[in-house]
Amino acid sequence: MLIFPAIDLYDGKAVRLYKGDYNQMTVYSENPPELAEAFRAAGATHMHLVDLEGAKTGETPNLETIRRIREAVPLFIEVGGGVRSMEVVERYLDAGRAAVSKHGEKIAVGVDIKDGKVAIKGWTEKSAFDAFDFCRELQKIGVRTIICTDVSKDGAMQGTNRALYGELSKELNIDIIASGGVSTIEDIKALRALNLYGAIIGKAYYTGAIDLREAIGAAT
């Protein structure tokens, strides 16, 4: 299982939200490229970036920061937040063309779950789509990877939703990356036992609850 340490970007800074609430935001670093280098030094090969402003607006306000991160580290970078058009896709691919050439063009679809429904617009609204039905439809149309976030767990440091990921793993035949609430090494081991493709670590890294090098070791 791959470990994706995360950087959530807002106004060019690395921040974390509590359960997706933009009014409960903590700034952890004003130098995201330096954070990315710390990930690399700890043995990370992949990382996850989210443009929180873009998630609400559909634009790319943190693109320049993402470019700086891309230039700073030779990691595989997964980018999300406001990717709602081919134009935005092209902007991000242009920013990381070397990575795409090396790793192949693989699009992952984010499925953010709130009360069983797919959350949209930076988690500020719930759609009418049942999360499991939506994931099944993604599989039907050929999506190979989903990033599934339990919004109720994100940033809460209360453990990840192992039951949810267990059900998804049984239901689907695609790569699943777990996000939200990964708080302990035991969470990592449990997700690995479910044969997930990857797990995203956010707040647990910033607070020191999880040692990144230890997490990578537990996942492999």
N, C-alpha and C positions, 0 to 999 in steps of 0.2 A: 504494500500500500504506500502511495506517495503522500508526503506531508507538504502542504502548501501554507507556509507562514503568510499572513495577510497584512496588507497595508490599505486601510480605508482612507481615502483622500478627501479633504475639504479645505478649500482655500490654500492649496499647496502644502498642507500639513497632514501628518499621520494622526488620525483620530479614531475613536471607537464610540459607537452609540450603545445605549442600553435598550435592549429589546426593540431596536429600530427607531427609537424616539430621537428626532433631531434636536429636541430641547434638552436631552440628557447626553451631551457630547463631552468627551474628555480628550484633550490634546496630549499626545504622547511624544511627538517629535516634530520639530520644524524643519528637519532635514531628512526626508524620506529616502534619498539615495544612500545616506549613511546607514539607515536601518537595513536597507537591502543588502549592503555589504556585510552587515552583522549576520544576516541570514546565511549568506554564502560562506562566511567564516565558520559558521556552526555546522556546515555540511549540507545545507539545503541545495537542491538542484532545481526546484520549482518554487514559484511564489504566486500569490493571488493579489491583484490590485482591484480596488473598487473606487470609481469616481462617484462619491455620494451626491455631489451637486448634479452631476450628469444623470444620476438615477432619477432625480426629480424632474429635470428639464428636458432630457433627451439630447442635450448638447455635450461638448467635450471640454469643459472649463479647466480640467486638470491635465490636459494632454501634454503640455510642456513639462510638467513634473514627471509624467510617465516617461517621456522621452529621456529625461535626465536619469531616471532609474534604469532605463534600458541601456543607456551608455555606461552606467556605473558597474553593472554586473552582467555576467554571461549566463544568467539563469533563464529557464523557460518561464515566461511570464503570461499569466492568465489575466485578462482584463475584463471587467464588467462595470455596469452602471450606465444606463442610458443608451445602450446599443440597440436602437430601434429602426435603423435604416441601413441600406448598403453603403451610403455615404459615410456614416460613422464607422462601419466595419472597415472601409478602405483607409480611413484616417489612422485607425489603430494598427492595421496591418502595415501601412507605410512606416509607422513609427517603430515597428519591430520586424522589418522585413528579413533581417538576418536570422532571427529566431524561427520565422516561418519556413525559411529555406532549409534550415537544419532539422526541424521537428515535424514539418508537414502541416498543411492547413487543416486544423481540426477545430471545428466550432463546438463549443459546449453551451448548452442552454441552461440559464438559471431558472430554477423553480423555487420561488420563495413562498413558504406555506404559513398562512395565518388562519387559525380556526378552521383548518381543513380545506381552505380555499387558496387559490393562487393570489398572492399579494402583488400589487403593481405600483408604479410611480414612487419608487423609493420607499416601498412598504407603507405608504400613507393611505392606500386604498386597497380594498379587497375586491377581486373580480368575482364573477359568477361561476368560474371554473372550479370543479372539484379537483384537488391536487393530483389524486391518483389517476383519474380519467385523463387529465392533461398529460401526465407522464406517459400513459399508454399511447396517446395520440402522437406524442413526440417520437416514441419508438417506431410507430407505424410508418411515419414519414422519413425514417432513416437517421434520426439523431443518434449519435454514438455515445455522447457524454452529457450528463446533467449534473449541475451543481445545485444540490438541494439544501435549502436553509430553513430551519425551523425558527421563525422570527421570535417566537415566545422564549426561546432559549438563548438567542444571540446576545452576547455581552453580559449575560446574567450570572455566569460562573456557577451554574447549578447542574452541570452535567449535560451531555448530549442526549438526544432522543433516540436511544438505541432501538426501541420498539418500532419507530417509524422507519429507520433505515433497514431494519430486519425485514419489514413488510415489503419495502421497495425492492430490496435485493431478491426476494422470492418472486415478486410480481414481474420484474423487468429483466431483460437480457441485454442491458447496456451498462456502460461504466457510470458509477455513481460516486460523486464527491460529496462528502458530508460537511455541512457547515452549520455553525450555531451551537454554542454551549460546550465545545470540546475543552474541558477544564482540567483533566488529570491524565496521567499516563494510563490509568485503567480505562479511560474513555478510548484512548488510542488502541489499546489492546483489544477492546471489545469490538471496535469498528473493523479492525484488521480481521478478527475472527468471522465477521460477516462477509468477508471477501470483497469489501468495497475497493474502488479504484484509488480513492484518496480522501484525505481529511484536511480541512482548513483550520488553522490555529490562529486566533486573533488575540483577544484580551488576555488569555491565559499566558501568552508569551510576554506581553507587556507588563503584567503584574508579577511575573516571576513564578507563577504557579506551575508552569511547565518549562522545563529546560529543553530547548529546541533540539540539541544534539541527542539527548536521551529519547525524545519523541521520535526522531528519525530512526534511531536504533530499534525502538519498540515496534515500529511500523514495518520493518523489513524482515 
